[in-house]
């Protein structure tokens, strides 16, 4: 289970990216089946599925807003001073 998978696109995501890459490499070397689970609600599901080489036709589950018990609102606040 990869919590905070959206951090892959963040400057702090290098450690997480390394761990996922090592897991993928191990799966390829050993032919071991491993299920990577990365819940997220911020990024496009296709973007997140690209890095761990998910087959979108069978390995990507997408739950749209109808599965949420309440709506999600995003608000961006610009800060101009340090």
N, C-alpha and C positions, 0 to 999 in steps of 0.2 A: 504494500500500500504506500503510495507516494503522496504524502500530504504536501500541500503548497506547490503542486506541480507547475503552477503558473510562474513560479520563480525561475523557471528555465529561461525565460525571456528577460530576466533581470540581471543586473551586474553581479549580484550575489549568487546567481544560479550555477556557477561553475562547479561547485562541489556536488550539487545535486545532479548536474549533467554528467559528471565523471562517474558517479555511482550507477546511474541508469545505463551509461555506455558500457561499463564493466559487466553489468547484468546481461545486456544484450550480447556482448561478446562471449560470455560464458554459455549462454543459450545456444549460440551458433556453434561453439566448439564441442559441446557435449550433447547436442540435440535434445537437451532437457527442456521439457515444457514448463514454462514459468508464466504465470499470469501477472502482468503489471496492471495495477489499478491506480488510477490517478484522477480522483474527483476534482472538478474545478468548475467555477462559474463565471470566470472573468474573460477568458480568451475564447476564440473560435475553436470548436472541437477539432476541425481539420488541422489547424496549426499545431495543436498539442499532439495529435496523432502522428504527425510526420516524423518527429525525432525518434520515437521508439519503434518505428516501422510497423505501425498498426495497419492491418488490412481493414479498411473502412467498411467493406462489404460484409464482414463477419465478426470483426473484433472490436468495433467501436460502438458503444452504446451512448446514445444521445437522448437526454431527457429535457424536453423543452419546458417552457414556463407553466404549462398545464399541470406539471407534476409538483409545483411549488405550493405550499399551503398559503403563502402570502406573496405579494408582489415584491420585486426588487427595484429600488430606485438608485440611480447613480447621480452623483453631483460632483463637479469638478470646481475647485476653488483655486484661482491663480494667486500666487504670492510673488510680489515684485521686490520685496526688501529682504536683506539677509539678517 
